[in-house]
Amino acid sequence: MRLLALTLCLIVTCQMISAENDIDTRRKQLNELVSEYWEYSLRQSPIFASFIGDKRYNDQLDSQSEESIKRDAAMKRAYLAKFQAISTAGFPQQEMLNRELEIRDIQRDLGYFDLNLWQIPVSQVDGIHIDLPQLVSVLAFESVKDYTDYISRLHQIPRLFDETVSNMRLGMANGMMPPKFLLERVVEQSNGIASAAPDKSPFAEPFQKFPEAFSDADKTRLKAEGIAAIQNEVSPAYAKFTAFVKNDYVPSGRSEVGIWALPNGDAIYKFMVRQSTTTDVEPEKIHQIGLQQVAEIEEQMQAVAKKLGYKDFKGLAAAIAADQKLHGRSREQILDLYRRYINQMKPKLPTLFGRLPKADVIVLPVESFRENDAPDAQYVPGTPDGSRPGHVMVNTSNPQKRSLIDVEATAYHEGVPGHHLQGTIAQEDSSLPPFRQHAFWGAYIEGWALYSERLGKEAGFYQDPYQEYGRLESEMWRAIRLVVDTGLHYKHWTRDQVVQYFHDHSAIDEVSVQSETNRYISWPGQALSYKMGQLQILDLRAKAQKELGASFDIRGFHDQIIDSGALPLDILAAQIDGWIAQKKAPVATK
């Protein structure tokens, strides 16, 4: 009997060791696959690698040829199968999450490919004609190699334009076309760069000032090579692209503004809604949520209007529109306001968060070549090593026509505690694999930034009632987006209907209304991410407060929201549920 018992014990022990070894093998397999796919992604997109501060591919540009796009899709399908084949039974929770996020990320990319969205590669808010010059603001120009790598990229720009035009021609043949009236803006944008003198081109900016340590010979040589590349290759490529868009592409543009007009347009919008919101909520439901949110926020705006002595928010809106003191005076004044609000928030952060970012954030103006179509402000992440701080890029065009009442809310949204705090904490977390440090899930990222606007009120700000009204109007803006984005692409609204809805329910200035309406037309679904994400975070917070009662800690809640990097909303909800359960669990005693 003793021998039998010993034999059974040995068998059980061996099985346990075998199981542990199996888990270790599968964990190693997953971690190696995560690293392998990350390196593949960087090689596939040298521009993205540069954007996150990886200089290994700084002398290269992406390939956008049809062949390379199809080859990339095939590689992604192969990687998807490899991730799906790995069982995560017994894995630590974060490693299980790594696999799930990789699968979702690849499926998202394949969705864009399968729906032929790569055949619509340019619009007035996106595309190589405006993306490439923005590299100047994110690249480091510290060494001679940095400059020679950049010049190498200048030489490759004609090739990238030719590949992009080929994809656009394919889209023309397949009916995958943007609206005609927006493409006319692309002509203006591209022509503005094509017609600039070589030394005045946005591409020439790095050659206007060199590090002092450079020799005079290097400065002279690099500037001559760079300006020559712009004159002989970059500017002609832009001119050729401008002519194609003007003469061939614009005439083929679609007349309807909604994406429903594209072949398989309804399926495209359903996909884009799902990717933007990371939920399965249907467009009709989102539309109704938007209508409800607009009504609720309108009541709050009415209350502020009456506090300021006006009958309703329409009267306040008219007064704001006529009051030049509530509009910009100069470009620099607008930048200074953003800096002021960001700086006043920084000392308050420790009361809201247990973990804070190390890297700083700076405020810069949007580049002149794209300011007419750029949003009021946007965030450009810094590098993980902190060598490049995060940038809040502010649109300072037409300052006298820009209302200032929403600047405070936007500063918190784009800077701290919004995009900069969330994104930088993710980048600085060495426990996360790189793909999660730089993950982008729109509903989470934009939802957090919109939620952050309210945190400014909790921190004691918006003391000026006009700025409080501006905060509400900013939130109204995002609620309106739920209505008008689904209106355009699901309910077949016209552009005029969108503009009128904005005017009926807000006092957002005309410049912003026009540019934002065009943005929703060219970027279906993206505008849904803000409010849908914010509502989820608010719901999770209310749930945590209700279930935890007096033990609820706002700093702990915020750290739980942020500490895993950007996540799809369903995964975020599961994570908060786990945190709540852990906090409620009785403490074990000896």
Buried (B, 14 or more C-beta within 10 A) or exposed (E): EEEEEEEEEEEEEEEEEEEEEEBEEBBEBBEEBBEEBBEBBBEBBBBBBBBBBBBEBBBBBBBBBEEEBEEBBEBBEEBBEBBEEBEBEBBEEEBBBBBBBBBBBBEBBBBBBEBBBBBBBBBBBBBBBBEBBBBBBBBEBEEBEBBBBBBBBBBBBBBBBBBBBBBBBBBBEEBBBBBBBBBBBBBBBBBBBBEBEBBEBBBBBBBEEBEEEBEEEBBEBBBEBBBEBBBBBBBBBBBBBBBBBBEEBBEBBBEBBBBBBBEBBBEBBBBBBBBBBBBEBBBEEBBBBBBEBBEEBBEBBBEBBBEBEBEEBBBBBEBBBEEEEBBBEEBEEBBEBBBBBBBBBBEBBEEBBBBBBEBBBBBBBBBEBBBBBBBBBBBBBBBBEBEBBBBBBBBBBBBEEBBBBBBBBBBBBBBBBBBBBBBBBBBBBEEBBBBBBBBEBBBBBBBBBBBBBBBBBEBEBBEEBBBBBBBBBBBBBBBBBBBBBBBBBBBEBEBEBBBBBBBEBBBBBEBBBBBBBBBBBBBBBBBBBBBBBBBBBBEBBEBBEEBBEEEBBBBBBBBBBBBBBBBBBEBBBBBBBEBBEEBEEEEEEE
